[in-house]
Amino acid sequence: MHPFAYARPDDLGTAVAAVAGDPAATFIAGGTELVNWMKDGIARPALVVDLGGLPLSAIDETPEGGLRIGALARMRMVAEDAAVRARYPVLAEALEAGASPQIRNAATVGGNLLQRTRCPYFRETSFPCNKRELGAGCAARTGPHHLHAVFGGSDACIAVHPSDLAVALLALDATVLLRGPASDRRVPIDGFYLLPGETPERETVLRHGEAIIAVELPAARFAARSRYRKIRERASFAFALVSVAAAVDLGDDGRVREARIALGSVAPKPWRARAAEAALVGRMLDAEAAAAAGRAAVAGAAPLPDTAYKVTLVERAVARTLAEIGGWA
């Protein structure tokens, strides 16, 4: 592992200033993400600033009736929270599907949102990768690529984002709260992640020195009727081939008033399936509507030869998730 200095400040302002003042510095929280990249030689910070001692782990009600989840809240803590399970079940399900109990005990909300791709060409430094070294090329485009994107990729990168949590938060219209050296920012989760385009090394809108301090969930009517489905190569804890987070609000007549559908592991960022949402609104939530939403979810997919199967998986997973919400699965 590359040598580095370590600091554990007592307050957030000092931590932010330390990272902002050193272009080779980075934050660490639970360590389940960053330490792996440091061991692999992909992350080589000169200074690691530990946020672990800061009071950023609370889950609180917001004045608007939603929830504010601190960035240092552990995955297990959030998944087991009574308010989360009752009002945002898709979030609890995504967290429980996202990692083993041991990792959920250590990993934080903020760190989970900042996961790097598990693309094997990114992890293995002998392969060319534009995300590691801009201009090197994308080995996935010519090598085996069954784990890669069917939406949102570019000539520079077709890696997918791995976070289960981020997919659920996208379906809940969450907001990410950031603290920087000069000011705070609120960024809708839908605008937090970036598509690769010609700059695949940039994955989020985070500026150097900014830290995630919390995530806010709105008091949305659709949130309570929500589910998460994760399809993976083995039943034990693994990264998804395809995942779906869906939330639906039904009127008194049983028709869909509002819907959210987000997809995971199919794009370089969590992917909002707006056409699938539109296919549901105004309809009874039945098998026909669920199938229509599944078909709409894959509109515009651009698979490569090894990823064509993901189109079928997405279509069926969306329909099955909606069937679970509707109660006929």
N, C-alpha and C positions, 0 to 999 in steps of 0.2 A: 504493500500500500504506500502511496506517495506520502511523504512527511507533511504534517500540517500543524498549525497552532490551534489551540482550543480555548474557548471562552464561554462562561456561563453567567451572563449578566443577571442582576436582580430586578431590572425593570425593562419594559419593552422599548422605551426610547433609547436606552443605551445599546440594546441589541440591534435595533434598526440602524442606528448611527454607525455601529461597528461594521456592519455588512455594507452599508452605503458608502463608507469611506475606503473600502478595499475591493477593487474589481475582481479579486480572486477569492473573495469570501462568500460563504453561503450559510444558510440556517440549517439546523437539524432539530427534529422534534422526537418522534419515537425511534427513528433510526432504522426502521425496517426497510426503507427504500434507499436512502442515501448511502448507507454503509455498503450495501451490495454493489452499487455503482463505483464506489471508491475501491473496493476490493478488485473489481474487474478492470480498474484503470481508466474507466470512462469519465468519472468525476474526479478531478484533481484539485480540490480547493486548497488554498494556502492557509485559510482561516475558517474554522467551523465554529459557528456561534449557536450555542445550545439554548433553545427556548423552553426547555423542560421544566424549569423552576418558576415559570410565570403563571399568574392566575388567569388562564385562558381555557379552562375546561368545563365551565358551567353550562347548563342547559336551562334557559330562562324564557319565560313568556315575554312577548313583545307587547307594547301598548295596543297594537292593532289586532292582537289575538293569535299571532303566529308564534313561532319558536325561534330563539337565537341559540345556536350551538357553537360553543367556543372551539377554536381551531385545535386546541390541545386535548379536546375530549377524545377518549379512546373509543375505538370502534365498538367494543363490547358494551361500554357504558351507554352509548347512544342507542344501540340495538335493543338494549334491555329497558330503556326508559319508558315508563308507562304512557306518557303523553305521545311519544313518538309512535309506539305500537298502536295506540288507539286512533290517532289522528293522521298519521303518515305511515301506514303499514308498508308501503313500497320501500321506504327508507330502511326500516328494520330488516326486511327480507333481503335487500341488496347487501347490507352490511354482513348479515349472517352467511350469505352465499359467497362473500368476497374473499374470505381467508379462513385459515384454521383458527381454533380457539386461542392457541398460543400467540399467533400474530394479532388477532383482534384485541388481545389484552395489552399489546404494546403499541400498535399502529394508531396514529391520530387522524382526525378528520382532515386537517390541513395537509398533512403529508400524503394521505390517500389521493387527494385531488391533484397533487403534483407528481404523481407517478410518471415515470418515463415508459416509453413503449417496450414491450417484450419482444419486438422483432428480433429474430436470431441474428440478423445481419448487423443490427445495431449493437448487440451484446458482444459479438465476436469481432474483435478489432482487426482481424486479418482480412475481413471483407470490406469492400468500398461501401461507404454510407454517407450520404449527404447530411444526415442529421448530426453525425459525429464530426465530419469534415466537409464543409460546403464545397461542392465542385468535384467530389471524389466519385460520384455516381451512386446509383441505387441497385445493389445486387439483387434485391427482391424481384425486380422487373424481368430478370433473365434467369433467375434461379427458382427453386421451389418456393411457392408463395401462397399456400392454402390458408394461412392465418391472416392474410392481408385484406386491404380495404376494397369495398365495392362501391363506396360513395366517397367523394371529397378528396381523393388522392390526386397527385400531380406527377409529372415526369420525374420530379425530384424525389418523391417519397410516397409510398403507399402503406406505411406502417399504421397500425390501429392504436387507439388509446385504450388502456387496460382497466380503468377504474369502474367498478360496479357502482360505487357511491355516486360518482358524477352523473351516471345515467339516470339514477333515481332522482337526484336533485334537479336535473333538467326537466323531468316530468312533473316536478313540483314548483316550477318557476322560482327556484331559489336565487338568492343574491349572495355574492361573496364580498365580505368586508375586508378591506386592505388597509394597512398602516404603512406609510412611507416616511421618509425623513422630513418631508415638508408638509404633508397633509394626509388625510384619510380619503379613501375612495370606496364607492359601492358599485360593484360590477355585476349585472345580471349573469347568471351562470351560462346563459345562451351566448353571451359575448365574451366569456372568459377565455375559452380555448380558441386557437387559431388553426386554420387549414394550412397545409405546408406551402402551397404555391411554389414560389422560387426561394423561400426562406424556411426550409424545414427545421432549421436549428431553433426557431422560435415556436414554442408550443402554447404559450399563454400570453396574456396582456400584461403580466407582472413586469414591473420595472425593477432594475437591480436595486436592492435595499428595501423593497416592499415585502411585507410579511402578511400572510393570511391571518386574520385575527378571529374571524367568526364566519358562520354561514347563517343566513336568515331564511326561514320558511314562512311563506304567507299563509294567512287563514283562508285557504281556498276551499270551496265546497267540494271540488273533485278529489281532494287529497285523501279523504277517508275511504273512498272506494278505489283502491289502487293495489296493484300486484307487480311483482318482479319475477321474471323467468330467465334462467341462465342455462344455456346449452353449452356443454363442454365435452371434451374428448373422454374424460373419465369421471366417475361419480365423486371421487375425492376432490379436495380443493384444487382447482386449476383455473387458469384464465379462460374466459369465455371464447367460444367460436362465434356465438351470437347471443345477445341478451336483449330483453325487452322490459321497459318500465312503462306501465300504462295506468292512467287515472281517468275516471269517468264520473261526471255528475249527471244524475237522472232527474227529470222533472216528475211531477206527480202522475203524469200520464205514462211514465216509463220510457219516454223518449230522451235521447242524449241531448243535454243542454250544452255541455262543454266536455272536451276530452284533451288529454295529453298523451302522446306516445313518443317515447325516446328509445333509441337503439344503441347498443353497445357492441364494440369489437367489429364494427363494419366500416369505420371511417377513422381518420386521424384525430377526430374529436368525437365526443358523444353527439349522436345524430338525431335531430328532431324530425319526426316523420309527420310533417304538417298535412300532407295530402291524406294520410291515413286518418288524422284527426277530423279533417273536413268530411271524409266519407262517412263518419259516424253521426255528426251533428244533425239533429232533427229526426233521426231514425230510432226505432225500437232497438234495444241492444239484444239482438238475436243472432243466430248462427249465420244468417245471410249478411247481416251488417258486419259481423266480425270477419267473415271471409272477404268482403269488399274492402275493409280496412287493411287486411293483409295484402291484398293485391295492390292497393294504393301505396302501401309502405315501400314497395320495391320499385315504384316508378322512378325512372332516372338512374337506376343502378347501372354501373359500368364494370362488371366483373372481368377479371383476367381468367385464363383457362382454369387455373387451380382454385379459383374462388367462386366459380359459378354456383356451386352447391349452396353458398351462403344466401343466395337470392331465394331459393326454396325454403331454407331454414327460417329466414326472416318472415316470409309470408305465412308460414305455418305457426311460427312462434307468436306472432302478433295475434292471429286468430285464436290460438289456444289461451293466451293470456287474457284476452277479452272474454273468452268463455268462462274462465275462472272467476272473473269479476262478475259476470252475469249469472253464475251459479249453475251452469249446465255442463261444465267440463267433467 
